[in-house]
């Protein structure tokens, strides 16, 4: 059995066990696994990604989309536009 890691643009995107030969040693696999399991907690609004030199890089997360209005909120907005009170 072997071990592998996926690298995309200088970041480790995944690791795993392979049925055949892998591209990393068991020791490297265990080291990366330990880093992932003990990942530091990022600041609010930031994420972390593991670089190929086994250091963490913090990056800003995209803003969360505004939540869709509920059906009740949609109805209330429509009544407000029409100038109708639902009370």
C-alpha positions in Angstrom: 0.0 0.0 0.0 1.2 3.5 -0.7 0.2 7.1 0.2 -0.5 10.1 -2.0 -1.0 13.8 -1.8 -2.8 16.1 -4.3 -1.1 19.5 -4.9 -2.9 22.3 -6.7 -1.2 25.7 -7.2 1.3 25.1 -4.4 -1.3 23.9 -1.8 -1.9 20.4 -0.5 -5.5 19.8 -1.4 -5.7 16.2 -0.1 -4.0 13.1 1.1 -4.9 9.5 1.2 -4.0 5.8 1.0 -3.4 4.2 -2.4 -3.8 0.5 -3.3 -0.7 0.7 -5.4 2.4 2.8 -5.2 1.9 6.3 -3.9 3.8 9.5 -4.4 4.8 10.1 -0.7 6.1 8.0 2.1 4.1 6.9 5.1 6.1 9.3 7.3 5.2 12.3 5.1 1.6 11.1 5.0 1.5 10.9 8.9 3.2 14.4 9.2 0.6 16.0 6.9 -2.2 14.2 8.6 -1.0 15.4 12.0 -0.8 19.0 10.7 -4.4 18.8 9.4 -5.7 17.3 12.6 -4.0 20.0 14.7 -4.8 22.9 12.3 -4.8 26.3 14.1 -8.1 28.2 14.3 -8.2 31.0 11.8 -9.4 34.6 12.5 -13.1 35.4 12.0 -13.7 35.8 8.2 -10.5 33.9 7.2 -9.7 30.3 6.2 -6.4 28.4 6.2 -4.7 26.4 3.5 -1.7 24.1 3.8 1.2 25.0 1.5 3.6 22.4 0.1 6.3 23.6 2.6 3.9 22.4 5.3 3.1 25.9 6.6 -0.4 27.3 7.0 -1.5 30.3 4.9 -4.4 32.4 6.0 -6.7 33.8 3.4 -9.8 36.0 3.4 -13.1 34.2 2.9 -15.5 35.6 0.4 -18.5 37.4 1.9 -21.5 35.2 2.6 -24.4 35.9 0.3 -27.5 37.7 1.7 -30.1 35.1 2.8 -33.1 34.8 0.6 -36.2 36.3 2.1 -38.7 33.9 3.6 -42.2 33.6 2.0 -43.6 35.5 5.0 -41.0 38.3 4.4 -41.9 38.3 0.7 -45.6 38.7 1.5 -44.9 41.5 3.9 -42.7 43.4 1.4 -45.5 43.0 -1.2 -48.0 44.4 1.3 -45.7 47.3 2.1 -45.3 48.2 -1.5 -49.1 48.1 -2.0 -49.5 50.2 1.2 -51.7 47.6 2.7 -51.5 46.7 6.4 -51.9 43.1 7.5 -52.9 44.0 11.0 
